[in-house]
Amino acid sequence: MAKKILITGGAGFVAGNIIKQSLNFTLLSSGQKEEIRITALDKYRAVYKQNNLVWLTADLLEKNNLQRILKNSNPDVIIHLAALSDIDYCEANKGIAEKINVGVTKILVDFCSDTGCRLIYFSSDSVFDGKKGLYKEEDIPEPLHFYGKTKIASENIIRETIDNYVIIRPSLIMGLPVFEEGNSFLRRMIKSLKRGEQAAFPKAEIRSPVDAITLSRSVLELSLISYRGYLHIAGNDILTRYDMAKRIAEKLNYPGSLIIDKKPKVLSGRAPRPADVSLDNSKAKGVLKTPMAGLDKGLELIIENRGNKAL
Ligand SMILES: NC(=O)c1ccc[n+]([C@@H]2O[C@H](COP(=O)([O-])OP(=O)(O)OC[C@H]3O[C@@H](n4cnc5c(N)ncnc54)[C@H](OP(=O)(O)O)[C@@H]3O)[C@@H](O)[C@H]2O)c1
């Protein structure tokens, strides 16, 4: 039987990659092609057409409408991606950040609690304070900014209310947007490099970037298997954002010298960023058949999967 998956934030960067990978998705543990039907929700009109996709335009803040959509589409799994993910915007606009990042989660959790629907929630690596690095699922989160706090608030509501959930904490996500520019640093970086312009990435921030293809396949696998709990989905390489960008630029045949150090700005209203929020992906390697990738392999997967789009 086809698996019915509802995705919030359908027009977003990660959602586009998951939707694209859902067509002809093969579960590696069985070698079987899985039939997946996607309902994507976003504020925007349909930005994408695909055989297995139904697009619904809705503002998730309209509670009654969201509840009606959930009831009518009756999904087996919800992948909850929609969020205000601009860290500084969240810091300056806490009320709306709370409504979108926590309030919407509550509505989805209530539906899952009533129906047994599985919830896959996208949290973040930035729930940690960055003092230690290589964080495991059991490590205690201490977010430095309001965005991280909203992610923890949602995690807690989910864990305390339902059983059938996965809380994914992805590292910095490297990939190309399927729809528009979206939240993709790689797209913005390639645009600058093509124009011969410098691109600034901090030497002071250490991450374990995960490519959007591996992440999307992991999420689809998690939609189909029974694992419950927290999972850190991260790449195999741990490096500064500056070294990451330099390696990407050189691999794509741009001069590495165009990548420069982005010094931390001390501006009022700018939320602090954690230094080292690299994640330990050993649990994900045990739970998932989808192989975790290093930076070079991740880039190869992104290039292979870009279809006929220019880089
Ligand atoms: N990208 C990363 O490196 C990264 C790393 C760790 C965790 N995450 C998490 O992963 C998830 C997906 O990230 P992403 O990069 O794909 O984010 P994104 O591109 O910003 O996608 C989020 C989508 O949700 C939509 N949305 C927000 N509020 C909505 C509302 N009230 N009603 C309907 N749609 C709404 C957004 O529309 P607007 O654009 O109009 O707001 C956007 O299309 C997020 O929860 C993020 O916090 C991302």
PDBQT file of the ligand as one rigid body, heavy atoms in Angstrom, charges set to zero:
ROOT
HETATM    1  N1  LIG A 401      18.903  24.569   6.112  1.00  0.00    +0.000 N 
HETATM    2  C1  LIG A 401      19.647  24.141   7.118  1.00  0.00    +0.000 C 
HETATM    3  O1  LIG A 401      20.903  24.144   7.046  1.00  0.00    +0.000 OA
HETATM    4  C2  LIG A 401      18.986  23.577   8.369  1.00  0.00    +0.000 A 
HETATM    5  C3  LIG A 401      19.823  23.068   9.388  1.00  0.00    +0.000 A 
HETATM    6  C4  LIG A 401      19.213  22.527  10.528  1.00  0.00    +0.000 A 
HETATM    7  C5  LIG A 401      17.837  22.498  10.653  1.00  0.00    +0.000 A 
HETATM    8  N2  LIG A 401      17.052  23.014   9.644  1.00  0.00    +0.000 N 
HETATM    9  C6  LIG A 401      15.584  22.946   9.812  1.00  0.00    +0.000 C 
HETATM   10  O2  LIG A 401      15.068  22.174   8.731  1.00  0.00    +0.000 OA
HETATM   11  C7  LIG A 401      13.771  22.643   8.340  1.00  0.00    +0.000 C 
HETATM   12  C8  LIG A 401      13.737  22.952   6.856  1.00  0.00    +0.000 C 
HETATM   13  O3  LIG A 401      14.744  23.926   6.577  1.00  0.00    +0.000 OA
HETATM   14  P1  LIG A 401      14.824  24.681   5.178  1.00  0.00    +0.000 P 
HETATM   15  O4  LIG A 401      16.240  25.107   5.053  1.00  0.00    +0.000 OA
HETATM   16  O5  LIG A 401      14.196  23.859   4.111  1.00  0.00    +0.000 OA
HETATM   17  O6  LIG A 401      13.919  25.963   5.498  1.00  0.00    +0.000 OA
HETATM   18  P2  LIG A 401      13.118  26.910   4.492  1.00  0.00    +0.000 P 
HETATM   19  O7  LIG A 401      13.709  26.849   3.120  1.00  0.00    +0.000 OA
HETATM   20  O8  LIG A 401      13.015  28.231   5.173  1.00  0.00    +0.000 OA
HETATM   21  O9  LIG A 401      11.668  26.213   4.424  1.00  0.00    +0.000 OA
HETATM   22  C9  LIG A 401      10.664  26.405   5.358  1.00  0.00    +0.000 C 
HETATM   23  C10 LIG A 401       9.359  26.635   4.589  1.00  0.00    +0.000 C 
HETATM   24  O10 LIG A 401       8.275  26.756   5.522  1.00  0.00    +0.000 OA
HETATM   25  C11 LIG A 401       7.434  27.804   5.076  1.00  0.00    +0.000 C 
HETATM   26  N3  LIG A 401       6.622  28.393   6.123  1.00  0.00    +0.000 N 
HETATM   27  C12 LIG A 401       7.042  29.127   7.190  1.00  0.00    +0.000 A 
HETATM   28  N4  LIG A 401       5.979  29.556   7.889  1.00  0.00    +0.000 NA
HETATM   29  C13 LIG A 401       4.871  29.082   7.275  1.00  0.00    +0.000 A 
HETATM   30  C14 LIG A 401       3.480  29.200   7.512  1.00  0.00    +0.000 A 
HETATM   31  N5  LIG A 401       2.998  29.911   8.533  1.00  0.00    +0.000 N 
HETATM   32  N6  LIG A 401       2.621  28.595   6.684  1.00  0.00    +0.000 NA
HETATM   33  C15 LIG A 401       3.052  27.881   5.611  1.00  0.00    +0.000 A 
HETATM   34  N7  LIG A 401       4.378  27.735   5.321  1.00  0.00    +0.000 NA
HETATM   35  C16 LIG A 401       5.270  28.333   6.137  1.00  0.00    +0.000 A 
HETATM   36  C17 LIG A 401       8.466  28.833   4.579  1.00  0.00    +0.000 C 
HETATM   37  O11 LIG A 401       7.854  29.876   3.842  1.00  0.00    +0.000 OA
HETATM   38  P3  LIG A 401       8.595  31.345   3.916  1.00  0.00    +0.000 P 
HETATM   39  O12 LIG A 401       9.861  31.207   3.139  1.00  0.00    +0.000 OA
HETATM   40  O13 LIG A 401       7.608  32.279   3.284  1.00  0.00    +0.000 OA
HETATM   41  O14 LIG A 401       8.783  31.665   5.369  1.00  0.00    +0.000 OA
HETATM   42  C18 LIG A 401       9.382  27.933   3.759  1.00  0.00    +0.000 C 
HETATM   43  O15 LIG A 401       8.859  27.703   2.451  1.00  0.00    +0.000 OA
HETATM   44  C19 LIG A 401      13.476  23.865   9.217  1.00  0.00    +0.000 C 
HETATM   45  O16 LIG A 401      12.666  23.453  10.291  1.00  0.00    +0.000 OA
HETATM   46  C20 LIG A 401      14.866  24.290   9.736  1.00  0.00    +0.000 C 
HETATM   47  O17 LIG A 401      14.755  24.921  10.973  1.00  0.00    +0.000 OA
HETATM   48  C21 LIG A 401      17.595  23.541   8.510  1.00  0.00    +0.000 A 
ENDROOT
TORSDOF 0
